[in-house]
Amino acid sequence: MEKNLLKVRTVILSDVHLGTLDCKADEANHFLKYTRCEKLILNGDIIDGWRLKQAPYWPKSHTRFIRRVLKMLEKRGTQVIYLRGNHDDVLAKFIPMQFENLEIVEDHVHVTADGRRYFVLHGDVFDTVTKNFVFLAYLGDWGYRALMRLNRLYNRWRAWRGKEYYSISKAIKARVKQAVSHVSNYELHIAELAKSRGCVGVMCGHIHTAADRMMGEVHYLNSGDWVESLTAIVEHHDGRLELIDFADFRRRFPMEEDETGEGAEPLHTEAQPRG
């Protein structure tokens, strides 16, 4: 069992959105099950407090994710860094906090095995709507959830036709001019912040758009999400950073039948999706 694992120095993942219908908790659990690391960075929006306040939904697979992280802390001695996101912003009242190997912070500087400094933050501080217009942020969240509801119905039809999953939301973000511009501006601000902090790169989340590229002199990485992208960043033991796509990971480490669709009963029958 131990031989058939992805063994890395660090794992960075964000935007799991536990507590929502569209969270791919089974896939996230499978990824952590077959990965061993010395350090785990949970880069914001791991638990979706916005949705839990409105329509509680918490299947067993979401509890398994929490248990898996706790097992990494307790039995494997993994260092866990939890960064506040905008959907779990209740943590802002308490940070910074530290409990043995667990740190809950606003941002973090990660030093790779080969000595490079990367600034790690969720990234919502550069989203003017999220930061300054909370009502619009909630309205946007409602629209995204509606889009994801449509996405689920559309992909049920595609599955019936024997076609693979297709993300409507990702397609819209890639093609709508305003969305492309917003993402580009966001990435530019994040890269500039990393440079000002004396870092050669930045790792963020928030916009659900996975990325690994150079922006001038700054190495920009976005860990994506576990709603649509199903991606994470890993640091290998030589300091090399890689963006992992779950579709590729799953081919290397296949999911077993009993790992999918477990515990689908919500805490509340009127639970709505986050998207």
PLY file of the C-alpha trace (Angstrom):
ply
format ascii 1.0
element vertex 275
property float x
property float y
property float z
element edge 274
property int vertex1
property int vertex2
end_header
0.00 0.00 0.00
2.71 2.47 1.01
4.55 1.88 -2.28
1.56 2.88 -4.41
1.38 6.49 -3.21
2.25 9.95 -4.41
4.99 11.03 -2.00
5.73 14.76 -1.99
7.07 17.39 0.38
4.06 19.77 0.30
0.42 19.77 -0.87
-1.55 22.98 -1.46
-5.28 22.85 -2.13
-8.08 25.37 -1.83
-11.79 25.96 -2.36
-13.10 22.55 -1.34
-16.39 24.16 -0.22
-17.44 21.49 2.25
-21.10 21.94 3.09
-22.28 22.34 -0.51
-23.84 19.96 -3.01
-21.22 20.69 -5.66
-18.23 19.91 -3.43
-16.32 16.91 -4.81
-15.44 15.56 -1.36
-15.08 11.94 -2.51
-12.44 12.99 -5.03
-10.64 15.22 -2.52
-10.63 12.36 0.00
-9.22 9.98 -2.59
-6.48 12.46 -3.47
-5.41 12.82 0.17
-5.73 9.06 0.76
-3.13 8.28 -1.89
-0.82 11.21 -1.11
1.81 11.53 1.60
3.29 14.92 2.47
5.21 16.67 5.22
3.16 19.86 4.93
-0.45 20.48 3.90
-1.59 24.01 3.07
-5.38 24.45 3.02
-5.67 27.75 1.19
-9.11 29.04 2.09
-12.80 28.22 1.50
-12.33 24.67 2.73
-15.63 24.90 4.62
-18.34 27.05 3.02
-19.76 28.98 5.97
-21.95 31.11 3.69
-23.95 28.10 2.56
-24.04 26.35 5.93
-25.69 29.42 7.47
-28.42 29.41 4.82
-29.08 25.72 4.12
-27.18 23.16 6.22
-25.84 20.26 4.15
-23.19 17.89 5.46
-22.92 14.32 4.10
-20.57 11.71 5.50
-17.97 12.31 2.80
-17.46 15.85 4.14
-16.87 14.50 7.63
-14.36 12.04 6.14
-12.37 14.95 4.70
-12.07 16.53 8.16
-11.10 13.19 9.68
-8.48 12.60 7.01
-6.84 15.95 7.74
-6.94 15.23 11.48
-5.34 11.84 10.83
-2.56 13.57 8.91
-2.03 15.86 11.89
-2.17 13.22 14.60
-0.78 10.01 13.12
1.55 11.25 10.38
2.86 14.41 12.02
1.94 16.52 9.00
2.24 20.27 9.42
-1.12 21.80 8.44
-1.46 25.47 7.53
-5.06 26.68 7.21
-5.53 30.06 5.54
-8.73 32.03 5.88
-10.89 32.38 2.77
-13.93 34.56 2.17
-16.45 31.72 2.59
-14.86 30.73 5.92
-14.18 34.33 6.96
-15.51 33.69 10.46
-11.92 32.62 11.20
-10.76 36.22 10.76
-11.93 36.95 14.31
-9.53 34.42 15.80
-6.39 34.30 13.67
-3.53 33.80 14.04
-3.87 30.61 16.07
-1.61 27.60 16.55
-2.31 24.16 18.02
0.79 21.97 17.84
1.16 21.17 14.10
-1.91 23.19 13.05
-1.66 26.89 12.20
-4.61 29.07 11.19
-3.38 32.28 9.57
-4.21 35.05 7.09
-1.26 34.36 4.79
1.94 32.34 4.77
5.42 32.34 3.24
6.38 28.89 2.02
10.06 28.11 1.47
10.66 25.30 -1.01
13.26 22.59 -0.57
15.62 24.50 -2.87
15.21 27.74 -0.90
12.70 29.72 -2.99
10.12 31.87 -1.20
6.45 31.72 -2.25
3.76 33.99 -0.84
0.60 31.97 -0.09
-2.81 33.59 0.39
-6.40 32.83 -0.53
-6.62 35.93 -2.72
-10.02 37.44 -1.92
-8.32 40.63 -0.70
-7.83 41.54 -4.36
-11.44 40.85 -5.33
-13.04 44.29 -4.95
-16.57 42.87 -5.05
-15.89 40.34 -2.31
-13.97 42.86 -0.19
-16.02 46.03 -0.53
-19.49 45.04 -1.75
-20.60 42.10 0.37
-24.17 42.22 -0.93
-22.95 41.93 -4.53
-20.66 39.09 -3.50
-23.64 37.16 -2.09
-25.65 37.99 -5.21
-22.82 36.69 -7.37
-22.68 33.56 -5.24
-26.41 33.02 -5.84
-25.90 33.37 -9.58
-23.00 30.92 -9.51
-25.10 28.40 -7.62
-27.87 28.71 -10.20
-25.31 28.15 -12.94
-23.95 25.07 -11.16
-27.49 23.71 -10.76
-27.90 24.02 -14.53
-24.48 22.42 -14.91
-25.57 19.35 -12.91
-28.71 18.88 -15.01
-26.77 19.31 -18.25
-24.13 16.78 -17.21
-26.76 14.22 -16.21
-27.99 14.45 -19.81
-24.40 14.16 -21.10
-23.81 11.09 -18.89
-27.00 9.52 -20.26
-25.64 10.13 -23.76
-22.31 8.56 -22.75
-20.40 11.84 -22.93
-17.77 13.10 -20.49
-18.27 15.90 -17.92
-18.34 19.44 -19.31
-18.13 22.54 -17.10
-20.43 25.33 -18.26
-18.99 27.71 -15.68
-15.39 27.18 -16.82
-16.42 27.68 -20.44
-18.15 30.96 -19.60
-15.17 32.26 -17.62
-12.87 31.43 -20.52
-15.01 33.16 -23.16
-16.77 36.12 -21.54
-14.63 39.24 -21.97
-15.42 40.73 -18.55
-14.60 37.46 -16.78
-11.29 37.10 -18.63
-10.39 40.71 -17.79
-11.30 40.23 -14.11
-9.14 37.11 -13.82
-6.22 38.82 -15.59
-6.35 41.87 -13.29
-6.62 39.64 -10.25
-3.57 37.62 -11.25
-1.55 40.77 -11.94
-2.28 42.22 -8.49
-1.42 38.93 -6.78
1.91 38.70 -8.65
2.81 42.28 -7.73
2.08 41.57 -4.04
4.35 38.52 -4.05
7.18 40.57 -5.55
6.72 43.28 -2.92
7.06 40.64 -0.18
10.41 39.51 -1.52
9.03 36.26 -2.96
9.77 34.69 -6.33
6.25 33.30 -6.64
2.72 33.24 -5.29
0.18 30.50 -4.60
-3.49 31.42 -4.32
-7.03 30.16 -4.89
-10.38 31.97 -4.73
-11.20 32.38 -8.45
-11.55 28.59 -9.12
-9.17 28.84 -12.09
-6.10 26.61 -11.85
-2.88 28.07 -13.26
0.89 27.53 -13.38
2.83 30.13 -15.37
5.32 32.97 -15.18
4.01 36.54 -14.95
7.12 38.53 -15.67
9.58 37.57 -12.95
6.92 36.05 -10.68
5.87 32.39 -10.74
2.06 32.48 -10.45
0.25 29.37 -9.21
-3.46 28.95 -8.52
-4.58 25.68 -6.94
-8.03 25.82 -8.58
-10.84 24.17 -6.62
-12.63 20.92 -5.74
-15.94 21.95 -7.28
-15.03 21.99 -10.99
-11.27 22.02 -11.64
-10.33 19.29 -9.12
-6.73 20.44 -8.96
-4.00 20.90 -6.37
-0.40 22.08 -6.21
2.32 19.76 -4.95
5.96 20.41 -4.14
8.30 17.52 -4.81
11.22 16.78 -2.51
13.65 18.59 -4.84
11.57 21.80 -4.62
9.88 21.42 -8.00
6.26 22.63 -8.01
3.57 20.89 -10.06
-0.12 21.47 -10.70
-1.92 18.15 -10.28
-5.13 17.43 -12.20
-7.37 14.86 -10.52
-8.30 13.26 -13.86
-4.64 12.32 -14.34
-4.23 11.40 -10.68
-7.24 9.10 -10.87
-5.77 7.20 -13.80
-2.65 6.54 -11.74
-4.54 5.78 -8.52
-8.03 4.49 -9.52
-10.98 5.11 -7.24
-12.72 2.06 -5.80
-16.49 1.68 -5.99
-16.96 2.16 -2.25
-15.20 5.55 -2.41
-17.92 7.26 -4.43
-21.41 8.34 -3.50
-21.04 7.60 0.19
-23.34 9.21 2.72
-25.42 11.35 0.40
-28.08 12.29 2.96
-27.93 16.01 3.82
-28.53 17.42 7.29
-31.39 19.48 5.90
-33.72 18.40 3.11
-33.92 21.94 1.66
-30.18 22.25 1.18
-29.17 24.15 -1.91
-25.96 23.92 -3.93
-23.24 26.49 -3.60
-21.65 26.22 -6.98
0 1
1 2
2 3
3 4
4 5
5 6
6 7
7 8
8 9
9 10
10 11
11 12
12 13
13 14
14 15
15 16
16 17
17 18
18 19
19 20
20 21
21 22
22 23
23 24
24 25
25 26
26 27
27 28
28 29
29 30
30 31
31 32
32 33
33 34
34 35
35 36
36 37
37 38
38 39
39 40
40 41
41 42
42 43
43 44
44 45
45 46
46 47
47 48
48 49
49 50
50 51
51 52
52 53
53 54
54 55
55 56
56 57
57 58
58 59
59 60
60 61
61 62
62 63
63 64
64 65
65 66
66 67
67 68
68 69
69 70
70 71
71 72
72 73
73 74
74 75
75 76
76 77
77 78
78 79
79 80
80 81
81 82
82 83
83 84
84 85
85 86
86 87
87 88
88 89
89 90
90 91
91 92
92 93
93 94
94 95
95 96
96 97
97 98
98 99
99 100
100 101
101 102
102 103
103 104
104 105
105 106
106 107
107 108
108 109
109 110
110 111
111 112
112 113
113 114
114 115
115 116
116 117
117 118
118 119
119 120
120 121
121 122
122 123
123 124
124 125
125 126
126 127
127 128
128 129
129 130
130 131
131 132
132 133
133 134
134 135
135 136
136 137
137 138
138 139
139 140
140 141
141 142
142 143
143 144
144 145
145 146
146 147
147 148
148 149
149 150
150 151
151 152
152 153
153 154
154 155
155 156
156 157
157 158
158 159
159 160
160 161
161 162
162 163
163 164
164 165
165 166
166 167
167 168
168 169
169 170
170 171
171 172
172 173
173 174
174 175
175 176
176 177
177 178
178 179
179 180
180 181
181 182
182 183
183 184
184 185
185 186
186 187
187 188
188 189
189 190
190 191
191 192
192 193
193 194
194 195
195 196
196 197
197 198
198 199
199 200
200 201
201 202
202 203
203 204
204 205
205 206
206 207
207 208
208 209
209 210
210 211
211 212
212 213
213 214
214 215
215 216
216 217
217 218
218 219
219 220
220 221
221 222
222 223
223 224
224 225
225 226
226 227
227 228
228 229
229 230
230 231
231 232
232 233
233 234
234 235
235 236
236 237
237 238
238 239
239 240
240 241
241 242
242 243
243 244
244 245
245 246
246 247
247 248
248 249
249 250
250 251
251 252
252 253
253 254
254 255
255 256
256 257
257 258
258 259
259 260
260 261
261 262
262 263
263 264
264 265
265 266
266 267
267 268
268 269
269 270
270 271
271 272
272 273
273 274
